[in-house]
Amino acid sequence: MTVSTNYIERNLKIMKQFEQVINTADETKAEQLIAPDAPFITPASPTPLYGGKGYLSLVHWLRKSFPDVQWYALDMVAQDNKVAVLWECTGTHKGDFMGIPATQKSFKTTFMNFYYFNEKGQITKDIAGVGMIGIIQALKA
């Protein structure tokens, strides 16, 4: 699928808005940016979560353990209907996380995600790397 430069630029702008959404947990904006049938697979749920509310449920799940968690888009590359984002994620471990009691340790790790867009400019899929492992390694160190 060949997509015009306008769509690629649009998708990059949407990702900057998405960065704000996950850092503020803005449900209204999440529903605008994420297709309602977009599935997300996370350690927070045994079944896929869908749409903006589903995606933000992961954010809320992480904030229970890391109330100050923040994501920063360090780099983005767009091609056709997808954008690859290198995220930096930071936070402080103040609550139980996947069986690990609060350590009060701070972490900084990177994630690599690929986001796919529909013609409306909504995110339809997020394929994530294994960044969660970086958090667990930092807490056990």
N, C-alpha and C positions, 0 to 999 in steps of 0.2 A: 504494500500500500504506500503510495507516494502522497505526501502531505505537503501543502505549500508552506513557505517560510512563515506566512502569517499565523498558521496553526502552531508551528513550532514555537514562535515567539509568545503566542497566547498561552501555550502549555507551560512555558517557563514562568510567565507571570502568575499563572494559577498556582504553581508550586510555591512561589513566594507567599501567596495568600494562605496556602495550606500550612506553611511554616507558622504563620500567626495563629491559625486555627488550633494546631496541636499544642501551642504554648499558652493559649488562652482558654482552650476547651469551648470555643464558641460554637454551640450546637447549631444555631441558625445558619452560620456560614458553612459549617461542615455539611449540612444538608444540601446546600447550594453547590458545593464543590465536588461532592462524592455522589455517584449514581446510587439510587436506592437499592439496586440489586447487586452492588459491588460486594463480593465476598472477601472477608479477611480471616486468615487463619492465625491464631495467636495462642500463646501458652495460657492466656486468661480464660479460655473457653474450650471445651471439648468439641464444640461444633463451630462452624464458621459464623462470624458476625457479619451483619450486612449494613451498608449505607453509612451515613455520617454518624448516626447514634452508635452503631456497632463499632466503628473505628474509635470514636471517643471513649467507648467503654474500656478500651485498652489503655488510653491515656489516664482515665480515672483509676484503673487497676494499678498502674505504675505509681500514681500519686499517693496511693495508700502507703506505699513503702518509701517513696522518694518524693516528698511534698514539693520540693523545689526543682523537680526534673524539667529540663529545657532541651530543646533540639535546635540546632543551628545548621542550615544548609551551607556547607563549606564549598561545594562545587556541584554544578549541574551540567549535564549534556543531554541534548534533545535530538531525536531522530524520529521521523515519521510521527506516529501517535504515541510515543513513549518518551519519558524523561528519566534519566538515571541521576540519583541524588546521593552524594556522599554527605551523610549527616554526622555531626558531632553531638553527642548526648552527654549531659552532665547532671549530677544530682547528689544528694546526701541520703544515706541509708538510715531512715528514722523509724521504719516499721518492718515487720516480718516480710520477707521476700522469698517466695518459693521454698519455705521451710528454713530460711536463714534468718535468725533473730537480728534485730537492728544492731548495727555495729557503729553507727555514727560516722562511718567512713564516707568520704566523698569519692566519686568516680568521674572519669572522663573517658569515653570510648567512642568509636566510630561505627556507623551502620552504613550499609550500601543497600539502597532500595531502587527498584524499577517500578515506575508508575505508568499505567496505560490509560488513555483518554478516549472517550467517544466523541462523536461529531459536535455534541453540545458543549464540549470542554469540561466534562465531568470525569473524575477518576473512576475507572471501572475495575482496576486490579492493582494490587500492590504486592510485588514479590520482594520479600525481605531477605537480607543476608543473615548471618549468624551473630549479629552484634550483641544479643542478649548474653552470650557467653562471656563477652568482655565485662559486663556488669558483675556477673557471678565470680569471675576470676579476681576482679578488683576487691570484692568483698571478702574473699577467702584469703587474700594475701596478707 
